[in-house]
Amino acid sequence: METYLIVLGTFLGAMAVMAVGLLRGRALSGSCGGVGPDGESIADCLCEMQNAPVCDARKELMALARRKAEKDRARQLASK
């Protein structure tokens, strides 16, 4: 039981420390990258910071994945 209370206190303390920024008026903001609610890429920090060939390949893969998802969605709608 003592271990549980120590762990609980540690987690609550960590959450309180993270909340200090919110209490001082800083807005929450996500990291760059990820996808929005519509499934589109929000940003790609690495590609924005440097023009790397990897970014071009990644963009091609994302376009391919998007086309495949559209085909799958159309196939599902047609089967209903």
Residue pairs with C-beta under 8 A, 6 or more apart in sequence:
22 28
30 42
31 45
32 42
32 43
32 44
32 45
32 48
33 41
33 42
33 43
33 44
33 45
34 41
34 42
35 41
35 42
36 42
39 66
39 69
41 62
44 55
44 58
46 52
46 54
46 55
47 55
47 58
47 59
